């Protein structure tokens, strides 16, 4: 039911529809569950830029029919803290270098 709501919310993208049909016939719901879980997680954090970026990637992936982009959206959510730490380290390093040079 939740997958059907997402399908309607996203305007019935053909890839997600086909994925759901395959899940129904095969009983393998892993990709549908991954999409739903990632979408729910990203939607639950509306003020988190990386979560929203992940949601955008996920919506684009469902529109284009790209499993690789679905995986990329999952990676962004899974390693979000690491990505933020890397960004902070880069900014701090740039500031330190700027101070040393000037």
Secondary structure as a PSIPRED ss2 file (coil, helix, strand):
# PSIPRED VFORMAT (PSIPRED V4.0)

   1 X C   1.000  0.000  0.000
   2 X H   0.000  1.000  0.000
   3 X H   0.000  1.000  0.000
   4 X H   0.000  1.000  0.000
   5 X H   0.000  1.000  0.000
   6 X H   0.000  1.000  0.000
   7 X H   0.000  1.000  0.000
   8 X H   0.000  1.000  0.000
   9 X H   0.000  1.000  0.000
  10 X C   1.000  0.000  0.000
  11 X C   1.000  0.000  0.000
  12 X C   1.000  0.000  0.000
  13 X C   1.000  0.000  0.000
  14 X H   0.000  1.000  0.000
  15 X H   0.000  1.000  0.000
  16 X H   0.000  1.000  0.000
  17 X H   0.000  1.000  0.000
  18 X H   0.000  1.000  0.000
  19 X H   0.000  1.000  0.000
  20 X H   0.000  1.000  0.000
  21 X H   0.000  1.000  0.000
  22 X H   0.000  1.000  0.000
  23 X H   0.000  1.000  0.000
  24 X H   0.000  1.000  0.000
  25 X H   0.000  1.000  0.000
  26 X H   0.000  1.000  0.000
  27 X C   1.000  0.000  0.000
  28 X C   1.000  0.000  0.000
  29 X C   1.000  0.000  0.000
  30 X H   0.000  1.000  0.000
  31 X H   0.000  1.000  0.000
  32 X H   0.000  1.000  0.000
  33 X H   0.000  1.000  0.000
  34 X H   0.000  1.000  0.000
  35 X H   0.000  1.000  0.000
  36 X H   0.000  1.000  0.000
  37 X H   0.000  1.000  0.000
  38 X H   0.000  1.000  0.000
  39 X H   0.000  1.000  0.000
  40 X H   0.000  1.000  0.000
  41 X H   0.000  1.000  0.000
  42 X H   0.000  1.000  0.000
  43 X H   0.000  1.000  0.000
  44 X C   1.000  0.000  0.000
  45 X C   1.000  0.000  0.000
  46 X C   1.000  0.000  0.000
  47 X C   1.000  0.000  0.000
  48 X C   1.000  0.000  0.000
  49 X H   0.000  1.000  0.000
  50 X H   0.000  1.000  0.000
  51 X H   0.000  1.000  0.000
  52 X H   0.000  1.000  0.000
  53 X H   0.000  1.000  0.000
  54 X H   0.000  1.000  0.000
  55 X H   0.000  1.000  0.000
  56 X H   0.000  1.000  0.000
  57 X H   0.000  1.000  0.000
  58 X H   0.000  1.000  0.000
  59 X H   0.000  1.000  0.000
  60 X H   0.000  1.000  0.000
  61 X H   0.000  1.000  0.000
  62 X H   0.000  1.000  0.000
  63 X H   0.000  1.000  0.000
  64 X H   0.000  1.000  0.000
  65 X C   1.000  0.000  0.000
  66 X C   1.000  0.000  0.000
  67 X H   0.000  1.000  0.000
  68 X H   0.000  1.000  0.000
  69 X H   0.000  1.000  0.000
  70 X H   0.000  1.000  0.000
  71 X H   0.000  1.000  0.000
  72 X H   0.000  1.000  0.000
  73 X H   0.000  1.000  0.000
  74 X H   0.000  1.000  0.000
  75 X H   0.000  1.000  0.000
  76 X H   0.000  1.000  0.000
  77 X H   0.000  1.000  0.000
  78 X H   0.000  1.000  0.000
  79 X C   1.000  0.000  0.000
  80 X H   0.000  1.000  0.000
  81 X H   0.000  1.000  0.000
  82 X H   0.000  1.000  0.000
  83 X H   0.000  1.000  0.000
  84 X H   0.000  1.000  0.000
  85 X H   0.000  1.000  0.000
  86 X H   0.000  1.000  0.000
  87 X H   0.000  1.000  0.000
  88 X H   0.000  1.000  0.000
  89 X H   0.000  1.000  0.000
  90 X H   0.000  1.000  0.000
  91 X H   0.000  1.000  0.000
  92 X H   0.000  1.000  0.000
  93 X H   0.000  1.000  0.000
  94 X H   0.000  1.000  0.000
  95 X H   0.000  1.000  0.000
  96 X H   0.000  1.000  0.000
  97 X H   0.000  1.000  0.000
  98 X H   0.000  1.000  0.000
  99 X H   0.000  1.000  0.000
 100 X H   0.000  1.000  0.000
 101 X H   0.000  1.000  0.000
 102 X C   1.000  0.000  0.000
